[in-house]
Amino acid sequence: MIIPDDDEAPPGEVLALTLGVEDAGGRLDKTLAEHLPDLSRARIQALMAAGMVSREGKVLTDTSAKAQAGDYELLTPPPEAA
């Protein structure tokens, strides 16, 4: 995922997570949800579909892909006003 300069960055939070080899092999969305309890699996799937999840700089969109060891970043936009 390419994160723009501060002037261009969308508001939100970047969540960083490192998965070890012991975490590899399961479904990526499920594995991320297990390590990020504040995000539901459905929310992680939606973020992936929007291109907001990356591993070591590569955008990940396949929710059923197998988790691999490495550094992940999830860009979570702020909630929209009601």
C-alpha positions as semicolon CSV with decimal commas, in nm:
position;residue;x (nm);y (nm);z (nm)
1;M;0,000;0,000;0,000
2;I;0,131;0,341;-0,086
3;I;0,057;0,591;0,188
4;P;0,058;0,946;0,050
5;D;0,239;1,241;0,201
6;D;0,067;1,403;0,498
7;D;-0,097;1,666;0,277
8;E;-0,262;1,396;0,066
9;A;-0,320;1,130;0,330
10;P;-0,681;1,040;0,396
11;P;-0,779;1,088;0,757
12;G;-0,776;0,768;0,953
13;E;-0,550;0,538;1,140
14;V;-0,282;0,300;1,017
15;L;-0,272;-0,021;1,217
16;A;0,058;-0,208;1,198
17;L;0,083;-0,578;1,278
18;T;0,360;-0,833;1,244
19;L;0,263;-1,196;1,193
20;G;0,516;-1,463;1,279
21;V;0,565;-1,802;1,117
22;E;0,335;-1,955;1,379
23;D;0,052;-1,739;1,242
24;A;0,104;-1,839;0,878
25;G;-0,121;-2,077;0,688
26;G;-0,473;-1,980;0,795
27;R;-0,711;-1,753;0,606
28;L;-0,572;-1,403;0,605
29;D;-0,895;-1,228;0,708
30;K;-0,948;-1,466;0,998
31;T;-0,587;-1,441;1,116
32;L;-0,592;-1,061;1,107
33;A;-0,924;-1,055;1,296
34;E;-0,776;-1,278;1,566
35;H;-0,488;-1,035;1,617
36;L;-0,697;-0,716;1,585
37;P;-0,996;-0,772;1,816
38;D;-1,128;-0,417;1,760
39;L;-1,195;-0,504;1,394
40;S;-1,448;-0,764;1,286
41;R;-1,365;-1,015;1,018
42;A;-1,626;-0,850;0,794
43;R;-1,461;-0,510;0,849
44;I;-1,122;-0,654;0,756
45;Q;-1,274;-0,808;0,442
46;A;-1,420;-0,468;0,348
47;L;-1,085;-0,296;0,406
48;M;-0,914;-0,556;0,187
49;A;-1,172;-0,510;-0,089
50;A;-1,102;-0,135;-0,076
51;G;-0,726;-0,191;-0,111
52;M;-0,648;-0,072;0,240
53;V;-0,454;-0,374;0,361
54;S;-0,094;-0,442;0,264
55;R;0,191;-0,675;0,353
56;E;0,538;-0,532;0,320
57;G;0,416;-0,271;0,072
58;K;0,201;-0,497;-0,147
59;V;-0,175;-0,437;-0,147
60;L;-0,377;-0,747;-0,054
61;T;-0,734;-0,790;-0,176
62;D;-0,789;-1,168;-0,164
63;T;-0,954;-1,232;0,173
64;S;-0,924;-1,609;0,137
65;A;-0,549;-1,592;0,073
66;K;-0,330;-1,772;0,323
67;A;-0,167;-1,558;0,589
68;Q;0,210;-1,527;0,559
69;A;0,464;-1,411;0,811
70;G;0,551;-1,045;0,770
71;D;0,456;-0,688;0,842
72;Y;0,099;-0,585;0,766
73;E;-0,061;-0,241;0,756
74;L;-0,432;-0,167;0,762
75;L;-0,558;0,182;0,685
76;T;-0,882;0,237;0,873
77;P;-1,075;0,548;0,771
78;P;-1,253;0,744;1,045
79;P;-1,623;0,680;1,101
80;E;-1,853;0,886;0,885
81;A;-2,074;1,142;1,053
82;A;-2,435;1,038;1,088
